[in-house]
Amino acid sequence: MKKPNLIYVFADQWRKHAMGFMKEDPVITPNIDNFAKESVVVDNAISVCPLCSPHRASLFTGKYPISTGVYTNCKQGLDVMLSPDEQCIGNVLKSNDYQTGYIGKWHLDNPEINIDETPISGAKGWDAYTPPGDKRQGFDFWYSYGADNDHMEPHYWTNSHEQINIKKWSVEHETDIAIDFIKNTDKEKPFALFLSYNPPHSPYDLVPDQYKELYKDLEYEFRPNVQVGKVRPHTHPYIDMDEETLRRNQLDYFAAVSGIDENFGRLLDTIKSLNLEDDTIIVLSADHGDMLGSQGLMAKHVWYEESIGIPFVIKWKGKLKSSYNDVIIDSADQMPTLLGLMDIEIPDSVEGKNKSEQLITNSDKEEDYTVIGCYPGAYEAVSEFRKQGINNISYGWRGIRTKRYTYVIHKGYATECETQKLLYDLVEDPYQMNPIIINDNNKSEQIIKYEKLLIDHLKNTNDPFIV
């Protein structure tokens, strides 16, 4: 019996709140809304390390960031990349006779500039051409780049170092390539396509005017936890951002999501026109979210819901009943869950859980949880740690995310910083504005339980973080 096809579409820095049917952000997404009506919507999809490369490494390997070694972004100055020895979902699918394809942002290779100051491929900064071979992790069709944020004039590589330069919005162009890939597959064999959009990642304004026009007269209220004035983008110093500038950034972000919606609709139309709906699992997801001013922060890398909460909407016509499912599916769970649905053997190396049964039956354990965390990865911070003989990975933050609570331990990057322990009740305090500060005087049985779960996970993954 022929295995199902897989189309996995994911966008960078796209929070779960920015889908129209969620009724959180005022985004216009008619195609995604209709898709959700026919799909399983996972309301607790979590990016275990809300940063691009760590999430992607977990997504493809089914392992946690500390185990893949991709604890921060693959970036200039740091030797961080996904090992070609890893057993990734692309390798597994290829070994099961799938036609495999990857289109768009990869960001799992060592930037070429770390190896050669003037790469023949023309890659700059964090970017890299990944040549055919083991570093492509089982994907045969390749139309990709490492990391670059010029959404309006993107570039790509296929099977040579010759750079392909395009003057079209990246989402639209990549969808064109994806449609061609699907049309040209051998219909007697299953295929698996991963399509990776960079928008709505910043720069927010690099989006076609037609989508910005959708929001030109929109009046809306900021989320209650948005702070106007000084905001901090990612790990950088605070900057001044007035209300007008913040609103413009948000509207451009929403516009990019509407552009994704339109192109996702084109992809769905292609699948229908080729009569592939019954035979194809379609997933819509993201790397991580974007704070967009909430808690006085921009971008990601923090434990708040706007950062760790990602879309995970999955459709398999005739096999999965449309529903809202509150199962927790984290980055490392996705690979085994997809392989479970496809009835393909899951590699022993996988650390995440196979949640396919919960998706099929719409059932789950009440006490489900995942471990979240981030690690100091800024080049300057890592250099300073290493000068002092300190393992930078032993700092940062780690936490437990259940269906109702987020428990976080934060050890500041500077050694003189005090350790913070915080508990958020996501039901009573959905915008995470009133955390309970934990100390020895108010350490309840609940906190003791979460600490034990966290300690066990740290031991099992050889994480040097100390609770």
Protein Blocks (a to p, Z undefined) as FASTA:
>chain_A
ZZddddddddehiafklcfklopafcdcfklmmmmmmmccdfkbccfbgcfklmmmmmmn
opafklnopabccdehiacdddfkbccfklmmmmnopacddedjfklaccfklmombafk
lpahjbccddedjknnopabdcddfbdcbfklccddfkbfbdcdddddfklmmmmmmmmm
mmmpcfkbccddddddfblcdcfklccfklmmmmmmgccdddfkbcehjdcehjbccddd
dfklmmmmmmmmmmmmmmmmmmmmmmmmmmmmnopmmmpccddddfbdcfklpahigheh
iabfklmpccdddddehkaccdddfbdcdfklmmmmmmmmnopacdfkbmbdcfklmmmn
opacfkbccddddddfbfklmmmmmmnopafklgcjdddddfkbccdddddfblkbccdd
ddddfklmmnopaccdddfklccfklmmmmmmmmmmmmmnopabdZZ
